[in-house]
Amino acid sequence: MNSSESSTDLDQVILPAIPPVHLLSGQISALQVTDRLQRGGHIVGRFEASGLVGFKVAAHGRPLRVQVSLSTDDMSVNGWHNGQTEPQGPALPRLVQVRSQGRLRQCVLLKGRRAHAKVAFELSADEIPDDGLICVEVLDIMEGEGISEQVRQAASGRVLPDGVAGLRLNKVVFELIPESEFDPDTLDGLRCEFSSLVSAGGLANWNRRQGLRVLRSGMLVINPVFRDTFGSSGRLTLRLGAKAEAASLLPVTWRRMSSELRWLGHAGRKMCGAASPLVERVLGIRGGDMGVPEQSARSNITELTLPDQAQWPLLVLIAPRRGVVPTLESARVRE
């Protein structure tokens, strides 16, 4: 009996995704594998905990660019799939890793209930099997192999445990790699995060793509990016600034002070250099402590220069300073 005779009308026809394609639902046949993800109708799905998705993609021996959109909302809590809808514990940021085909690609920092982040990476032709199955894993920073123990120790208590719980997987994009791209000399803070070079808590408003980026988590991730684009080679220099904390976010005793006194105090710290951010440590997500960071401070600006790190993400920890909040002003590449 041949295969046509043995098939029935109930057999599901698996239609692979044909790049370029935006996958916006969990109800498509190209989504072949899920682990700890509940499929959605208007999104790909929502993770119960660290898990993965696997898509059948018609790559036809070509390299592909992959973009993954993640976000949080009111249901992004541990146990949401069992009816738990209330946040548990302090409102800490989430630090998660995104892997594909078994390899770490980027890390994402998400803070708040309306945070959106984009992960972007490329797969070479030899990373895509003949059956076209491309897997994307989203794991908490404390899970999986190959993460530096120093990173996990530094993140412990500063990030939310089980940070993937309730995370939305909004869409996955597969597209062919363009032949050339515009490569600017400098990116401001928001465009650094929009491009996925930096992850500093996720953007609440994707339409606002220019300006400085406030770093309320006291940390940020520097990610590897596409080849031959901004941040993929050379030494990356981050320009970090500081701004006076809003009165509503200060302790009660500070809120009693007038706004004039707060700003005068901030101006005084700028004059003596005490307002500039201080980078405590730079940690390779895989390699751990990278030694004393190269930084210089003037007024309320610190310039942090990082080594060429195109292969793995870096975690940058910023020391807290009372009354001020650090910002990412811009980034530039030095050859």
N, C-alpha and C positions, 0 to 999 in steps of 0.2 A: 504493500500500500504506500503510495507516495505521499509527500507532505500536503499536497493540495486536497487529497482525499481524506486525510486525517484531521484537517482543520475544521473548525465550526464557526458559526456566526458569532459565537460568544468570545472567540479569541480576540484579545485586545491588540490593535495595531499600534505599534510604538513608532511615533514620528519623532525623529531626532530634531533638535534645534539646529537651524541653519544660520550661521553667522552672516551678517550682523543681526542680532536678535536681542530684544529686551524681554526677559521672562518676569512677568508681574503677578503670576498666580501659582498656587500650589496644586492646581487641578489639571495641569497639562501632562501629556504622556511622556514628555522628555524628562520629567522629574522621576527618575527610576528608583532612587534610594533615599530614605530618610532615617535618621536616628535621633530620637528625642526632639523631634520637630513635629508640631501639629500643623498640617497644611491649611493655608488660607484661601480665600476666594479673590480678594483684592490685593493681597500680598502673597509672597511665596509661603510664609508661615511664621510661626512663633516658637522659639526654643523653650522647652521645659527645663533644660540644663545644657551643659556642653554637648554638642552633637554635630551632625553633618548632613549634607545633602549631596546627592549625586545626579548629574544630568548627562543624558546621552546627547552628544553634540557631533554634528557632521563636520569635522575639521578637515578631512581629506588630506592629511599630511601637512597641514599648514600650522604655523604658530598662531596663537590667539592671545588677545588682550581680554582680561576679565575684570569687571567692576562689580563690587558687591555693596549694596546699600543696607545699612543697619540703623536702627533707631530705638528709642525708648518711649514709653507712654505710661498712662496710669496703671496698666495691667502688667508692667514690667517688674514683677516681684516674684520672689521665690515661692513656689506653690500655687501660682495663678491657675494652673490646669486642674487643681483640686478645689477651686473655689476661694483661695486666699487672694484677697484684693488689697489688703492694707500693707504698707511698707513695714519692714521688720528691721529694727536697729537704726543707726544713724545714716544720714543721706550721703554715703561715701560714693566716690566715682567708681566706675567699672573699668577694669583693665583686662582686655581679652585679646587673644591671639587668633589670627586667621591663617589657616594652612590650606594648601591645595596639593593634591597628589603626594601627600605625606611630607611636604616641606613647608616650613614656616615662611610666610610671605610678608605680612605686616601685622602690627599691633594697633589696637584702637583704645582710646580713653574716652569714656562717655560719662557725663555728669548731668544730673537733673532728669526731669520727666519729659522733656521735649527736646532731646538731643539727637542729632542726625550725624552719621559719619559715613564716609565712603572709603572703601578699600580698593586699591587698583594694583594689578600685577600682570605679568605676562607669562605664558606657558610656551616653552619651546616645542617644536614638533615631536621630538622624541619623548616628551613628558606625557603626551596624549596617546593612550593605547589604541589598538586597532578597533576595539569596539566603541570608541568615542566616549567612554565614561569619564567625566571630569567631576571630581569630588571636592567640595569646599567644607572644611571643618571650622567651627567656631568654638574655641576652648577658653575657659578661664585661665588666667596667667599661672595659677597654681597647679594646673593639670598638664598631662602630656610629658613627653621626653624632650630633652635638649635645652630646657630653660635653665639659666644660671641660678644656682641656689642663692647667690648674693642678691639677685633681682627679686626672688621670692621673699627673702628676708626683708629687703627694703620696702616691698609693697605690702607686706603683712601689717594689717591695722590701718593702712592708708587707703586701701581700696575695698570695695564690697566683696565679701565672700560669695562664691558661685555667681560671678558677674554676668554669666550668659543667661541666667534664669529670666524668662519673660521677654528676652530680646526679640525684636521684630526683624525678620529678614524680608525687606521690602521688595527688592528686586535683584536679579543677577543679569549682567549684560555680557554677552560674548560677541567680540568683533575682531576683524582682521587688523593686523598691526599696520598703521599708516607708514608710508615711506619716509616722511619728514614731518617735523613739528616745529612750531615757533618756540624758541627757548629764550626767555627773558634773562636779564642779568640779576634782577632783584625781584623778590616777591614780598608783598606786605603780609602781615600776620594772618588775616582772614584767608587770603588766597593760598597761603602755605597749607592751611587746613583743608581748604576746598580741593586742592590738588592731591591730597592724601600724603604729602611729604611730612606734615606735622599732624599729630592727633593730640588735642589739648582739652578734650571734654565734649567734643561734638558741637555742631552749630545748630541753634534753634531755628534760624531763619536762613534757608539756602539762598534767598534772593539777595541777602547782604553779603557781598563777596569781596569787599574792599575795606581796608582800615586795620587798626591794631586788634590783637586778640588778647582778651583778658584771661589770665591763667589762675583762676581761683583754686584749682586743685593743688597748686604748688608743684606740679610736675607736668611734663609733656613727653611725647614719644616722637622720635625722628625715624621715619620709615624709609626703606629703600624704595626707589621710584623707577619709572621706565628708563630704559637705556637711552643715552644721548639726550636726556631732558634735564631740566633744572634739578640739581641735587643728586644726580646720579654719579658724579665724579668730582674730584677736587676736594678742597677743604671748605666745609660749610660754616659760615659765620652767622650766628643769630644775634640780632640787636634786641636786647631785653630792656624794657623800661619799667616804670612804676607810677601808679596813680594813687591819690588819697582814697582811702576806703569810704564808701557811702555811709552817712550817719546811721541809717537804718540797720546796717550790718555790724556796727561797732557795739561793744558792751554798753550797758545802760549808763555807766558813769561817763563814758565818752560821749554818748548822745546828748548829755546835758551841756556839753561845750558848744559854743557857737560855731557855725561853719567858717567864720573868719579865722578863728583861732586854729581850726583844723588845717586850713589851707596855709596859714602862716607857718604852722609847724612843719608841714610838708615842704614848703619853700626853704625853711631852714635846713632840713635834712638834705635837700638837693644841694645847697651851698657847701655843705661839709662832706658830701658824698655818701651820706648814710642812708639815702633813699634808693640807691641803686640795688638791683637784685643781686643776691649772692648764690651762685650755683654750688650746691654741696657736693654732688657726685654726678658722674656720668657712667652709666652701666650699660654694657652690651647685653641684650636680652639673652644671648647665648654665651658670651664670653665673660660676663661679669664686670667688675670694676676696671675702668680704663685709665686709672691713675688721676693725678691732679688735673682738673680741667683748665684749659688755657683761656683765661678771662681777664678783661681789663675794664675798670669802672671809672666813670667820670660823671659828675652831677648825679642824675637819676637814671643813667644809661649804663648797661653792662654789655660788652661784646664778648660772646662765647664762641670760640673757634673749635670745631670738631674735626677729627681726622677723617680721611676718606673712608666712608662706612657703607658703601653701596650694597653690601651683601645681607646684613641683618639689622633689625631695628635697634635703636638706642633709647634708654630711659634716662631723662634728665630730671634731677631733683633740685628744687629751689628752696632755699632756707626761708622760713616765715619771718616777716618783720611787722611789728605791731603798727596798725594804722595805715599800712599801704598794701596794695595788691600788685603783684608783678604783671607785666604785659609783654606780649611778643609784638615788637614793632615791625620787624622785617627780617629777611634772610638774604644772604648773597653768597656766591660761590667764588672761592679763590683757587686759581689753578696752581 
